[in-house]
Each structure stands twice: as structure tokens, then as C-alpha cells.
Amino acid sequence: MGYNDKGECPMFIENKCSIYSDRPRTCRVYDCRIFSATKIELDSEAQRSIRDQARRWKFEYPDKTDTALQAATLAAADFITKNRDSFSPEILPRHPAMLANLALKAHGIFLEEAGEMKVTPGNPIDVVNAILKILSDRE
């Protein structure tokens, strides 16, 4: 469908998809926003257009909970990418889309609720084990 002059999908109107219930199959099965949300980038030159589009996404955070959820998602992605050596290579996904999805699933590990949500780093060994549990649950 291409993009408008802002680099957005032309069907993205008033901060939402105007054709959501009738969106194309590509939009149903692949959401490039995961790369922007996690700051995990596609490294393949063949996927450069997806990477470039994902860099254009900007999110809004209407309240502290949204901000905390985003921070936790970024913390999960950062932890996974910086601690690759803590996981056996055959267990941790290699493709950036799978890593980004794992970060989205693992963001709750980095949240603590004490009156309001805040990001907590946690013990690295406990975090690795919690992520391993998420990976084993998906099989």
C-alpha cells in the first residue's frame, strides 16, 4: 500500500488503522512495530525497507502504566540481546522478529507493581530462568 509523506501507512488515520477489520493479510500476520517497540533491528539488507519503516514508528504513552510497560519491553529486549551467552545457541531464537516477540512476551519479568508499575532489573540468573520458562512454554 505504500506510505504517506509522513512515512506512515495511508490507512493509519487518527492514530489507528482505519481498515483494521479488512486489513491486508500482511498486516494480519506481520507487525513491523515490534522492532520499534523493542529497538531490535532487522540486520538483513533484504529487509531494509521493513527496518527503515520500523524506525519511523513513534509511540505515545498516555499514562505512567504505558510508560512502564514500554520501559519493561525495552529492558527485556536489552537483557536478551546483551546476555545471549547466558542461553544455549539452540534455544534462543536467532531471527530478530523472534527475539522481538520473545522480548514482548518477557516484559512482565521486568515489572514490579508497588502502588504503580516500575521497571526492576531482577537477578540475572532468575531473569534467564524466567525467559527459559517462556521459551519452553511456547513448545
C-alpha positions as CSV (number, residue, x, y, z in Angstrom):
1,M,0.0,0.0,0.0
2,G,3.0,2.3,0.4
3,Y,3.4,5.1,2.8
4,N,2.2,8.7,3.0
5,D,4.5,11.7,3.2
6,K,5.0,11.1,7.0
7,G,6.2,7.6,6.3
8,E,3.0,6.1,7.7
9,C,0.6,3.7,6.3
10,P,-2.1,5.8,4.4
11,M,-4.8,3.8,6.3
12,F,-3.4,4.9,9.7
13,I,-5.8,7.7,10.5
14,E,-6.3,9.5,13.9
15,N,-3.8,7.1,15.5
16,K,-5.5,3.9,14.4
17,C,-5.9,1.7,11.5
18,S,-9.0,2.8,9.5
19,I,-9.4,-0.6,7.8
20,Y,-8.5,-2.8,10.7
21,S,-11.3,-5.4,10.2
22,D,-10.5,-5.5,6.5
23,R,-6.7,-5.1,6.7
24,P,-4.5,-6.9,4.2
25,R,-3.1,-10.4,5.1
26,T,0.4,-8.9,5.5
27,C,-0.8,-6.7,8.3
28,R,-2.6,-9.5,9.9
29,V,0.4,-11.8,10.2
30,Y,3.3,-9.4,10.4
31,D,3.6,-6.3,12.6
32,C,6.8,-4.3,12.0
33,R,6.1,-2.2,15.1
34,I,7.7,-5.0,17.2
35,F,11.1,-3.8,16.0
36,S,10.4,-0.2,17.0
37,A,8.8,-1.3,20.4
38,T,11.9,-3.4,21.3
39,K,14.6,-1.5,19.4
40,I,15.7,-4.8,17.9
41,E,16.6,-4.2,14.3
42,L,16.5,-6.4,11.2
43,D,20.0,-6.9,10.0
44,S,19.4,-8.3,6.6
45,E,19.8,-5.9,3.7
46,A,16.9,-7.7,2.0
47,Q,14.7,-6.4,4.8
48,R,16.0,-2.9,4.8
49,S,12.6,-1.4,3.8
50,I,10.9,-3.0,6.9
51,R,13.8,-1.8,9.1
52,D,13.5,1.7,7.8
53,Q,9.8,1.8,8.3
54,A,10.1,0.4,11.8
55,R,12.5,3.2,12.7
56,R,9.7,5.7,11.8
57,W,7.2,4.4,14.3
58,K,6.7,6.7,17.3
59,F,4.6,5.6,20.2
60,E,2.6,7.7,22.6
61,Y,2.3,6.9,26.3
62,P,-0.9,8.4,27.8
63,D,-0.1,7.4,31.4
64,K,2.6,6.0,33.7
65,T,1.5,2.4,33.1
66,D,2.0,2.7,29.4
67,T,5.5,4.3,30.0
68,A,6.4,1.5,32.4
69,L,5.2,-1.2,30.0
70,Q,7.3,0.2,27.3
71,A,10.3,0.6,29.5
72,A,9.9,-3.1,30.6
73,T,9.7,-4.2,27.0
74,L,12.9,-2.3,26.2
75,A,14.6,-3.8,29.3
76,A,13.6,-7.3,28.2
77,A,15.0,-6.7,24.7
78,D,18.1,-5.2,26.1
79,F,18.6,-8.1,28.5
80,I,18.1,-10.7,25.9
81,T,20.5,-9.2,23.4
82,K,23.2,-8.3,25.9
83,N,23.0,-11.8,27.6
84,R,22.9,-14.0,24.6
85,D,25.8,-16.0,26.0
86,S,23.7,-17.0,29.0
87,F,21.4,-19.0,26.7
88,S,22.4,-22.0,24.7
89,P,22.5,-21.1,21.0
90,E,20.0,-23.7,20.0
91,I,17.4,-22.4,22.5
92,L,17.5,-18.6,21.9
93,P,15.8,-17.6,18.7
94,R,18.2,-16.1,16.1
95,H,15.9,-14.1,13.9
96,P,15.3,-10.5,15.0
97,A,11.5,-11.0,14.7
98,M,11.5,-14.0,17.0
99,L,13.8,-12.1,19.5
100,A,11.5,-9.1,19.4
101,N,8.5,-11.4,20.1
102,L,10.3,-13.0,23.0
103,A,11.0,-9.6,24.5
104,L,7.3,-8.7,24.2
105,K,6.4,-12.0,26.0
106,A,9.2,-11.5,28.6
107,H,8.5,-7.8,29.5
108,G,6.5,-8.8,32.6
109,I,9.6,-10.2,34.2
110,F,10.9,-6.6,34.4
111,L,7.8,-5.1,36.0
112,E,7.0,-4.8,39.7
113,E,3.8,-3.4,41.0
114,A,4.1,-1.4,44.2
115,G,1.3,1.2,44.0
116,E,2.4,1.9,40.4
117,M,4.3,-0.1,37.8
118,K,8.1,0.4,37.7
119,V,10.8,-1.4,35.9
120,T,13.0,-3.7,38.0
121,P,16.1,-5.4,36.7
122,G,15.9,-8.5,38.8
123,N,18.7,-11.1,39.5
124,P,20.3,-12.0,36.1
125,I,20.1,-15.8,36.8
126,D,16.5,-15.5,37.8
127,V,15.7,-13.5,34.7
128,V,17.5,-16.0,32.4
129,N,15.5,-18.9,34.1
130,A,12.2,-16.9,33.7
131,I,13.0,-16.4,30.0
132,L,13.9,-20.0,29.5
133,K,10.5,-20.9,31.1
134,I,8.8,-18.7,28.5
135,L,10.7,-20.4,25.7
136,S,9.8,-23.8,27.0
137,D,6.1,-22.9,27.3
138,R,5.9,-22.0,23.6
139,E,6.8,-25.5,22.5
